[in-house]
């Protein structure tokens, strides 16, 4: 039995609420397979499309009713954790009961401490919201937003993505998991907060990368495996070229070499690879796996995916 943190990528959730409600039904079958195999599972997830959508909606509400305050990004992060977690826990509870597995599932609204002086605030790289055309992107740029092209798939707004330092609710996550509860935590990378006066934690306008937050959570929970589920079955070097090569079992040193050679784009595969390296080298015996949602079970059993170990 392995203690496993599963980080769900965007393809596990979709880009809209109707898509999400359909996708989570498929996603929880994969998670239930891993639980049925005897793994202790803790779940995290991304929130790029969702938090962007919430942020735009709150902005439109303020335009329509200027007397209402602007909703900060940290609150949008919290909203996204709540509504994504609600769909996931509801669907996973149902799937487990249908299989005769009686386990509690809960979503924990999670705060993650960051450094206000993180250099990420000088260079926003985290894509949020939907994909846009060049024309739509140009309009946002005129309004002062940062927009970048995202791996040939279109343009997206980008905001700062500081590194996570501490998960505020980690003790609660540990206790719930040890008691047998399936915990959904650090959704969207967690709500970014910074230490302020006294014991106050102040929300920060940013989005933490869920792979880095999942890595931190996995380390603090002393997990055996960190499984990052994405849109591809294997990480590849020379991606989208005639020399493309899929990676299977890779050492930490070899993966660091590929990173230094610039094989992985920022905002998509690079943070996954960096988080995988960080987790795998943090303690002997730990394994990081990057694979497709549909091959998660085989990935955890060493049959596919990109596996990174010490």
Secondary structure as UniProt FT lines:
FT   STRAND          3..8
FT   HELIX           10..12
FT   HELIX           17..36
FT   TURN            37..38
FT   STRAND          40..45
FT   HELIX           48..64
FT   TURN            66..67
FT   HELIX           73..98
FT   TURN            99..100
FT   STRAND          105..108
FT   STRAND          111..113
FT   TURN            116..117
FT   HELIX           119..122
FT   STRAND          126..132
FT   HELIX           134..142
FT   TURN            143..144
FT   STRAND          147..149
FT   TURN            151..152
FT   STRAND          155..159
FT   STRAND          166..167
FT   TURN            168..169
FT   HELIX           170..178
FT   TURN            179..180
FT   STRAND          182..185
FT   HELIX           187..189
FT   STRAND          191..195
FT   TURN            198..199
FT   STRAND          201..203
FT   HELIX           210..220
FT   TURN            221..222
FT   STRAND          225..230
FT   STRAND          236..237
FT   TURN            239..240
FT   TURN            242..243
FT   STRAND          245..246
FT   STRAND          249..251
FT   HELIX           252..260
FT   TURN            261..262
FT   TURN            266..268
FT   HELIX           269..280
FT   TURN            281..282
FT   TURN            284..285
FT   STRAND          287..292
FT   HELIX           293..295
FT   HELIX           296..300
FT   TURN            301..302
FT   STRAND          306..309
//
